């Protein structure tokens, strides 16, 4: 899985200078994030434990980070990226809105689709609305970027025809838990950096670096919080099952140590 961390943006959080609150990380979270990045066993892992979704827990935290909806941590990670993109759009001077209702009602009044973010009158586009939809996915071992491509295609199938029918443009914003970004995600950040450079009076390459680091830090912090939070529940009995092969004596022994 380490090969999935070799993209230029995947380790951007490690280059964040903790001068600002958004670039700071508690030492415990930092430890968890490093161990997750380098596929080292989570220090809180209890061998033989099973998640409430009845799947065994890997010792690296991948299931807790992106493989399970139980507890709401995966949704919280997705929400954090969505809101960070929204903040970057606002910083870049764009009019954007999160989860707007009725986006596609002009052509389909019964549509219940609610994209994550919309941008009105996007610069450099001949459409009145630019639709964005976010996803955070786990990487496919040995195939860096494959999960990004698969999810991006799925998002395009979901929204593409609706956007075309309404005269909107669409971009899927997909990022792996490793921090690797889909090319369309990076392309949008580059466009935002270029358009913001003049008004902010900051070179576009510096703004792009800043945007990527913000996304990377927010993702990494959210995943570390998900792993630590779930393990806290698991190790306090509130969210834990054990493999039936473990006797009560073994279970008690784990907690007594």
Secondary structure, 3 states (H helix, E strand, C coil): CHHHHCCCCCCHHHHCCCCCHHHCCCHHHHHHHHHHHCCCCCCCCCCCEECCCCCECCCCCHHHHHHCCHHHHHHHHHHHHHHHHHHHHHHCCCCEEECCCCCCCCCCCCCCCCCCEEEECCCCCCCCEEEEEEEEECCCCCCCCHHHHHHHHHHHHHHHHHHHHHCCEEEEEEEECCCCECHHHHHHHHHHHHHHHHHHCCCHHHHHHHHHHHHHHHHHHHHHHHHHHHHHHHCCCCCCEECCCCCHHHHHHHHHC
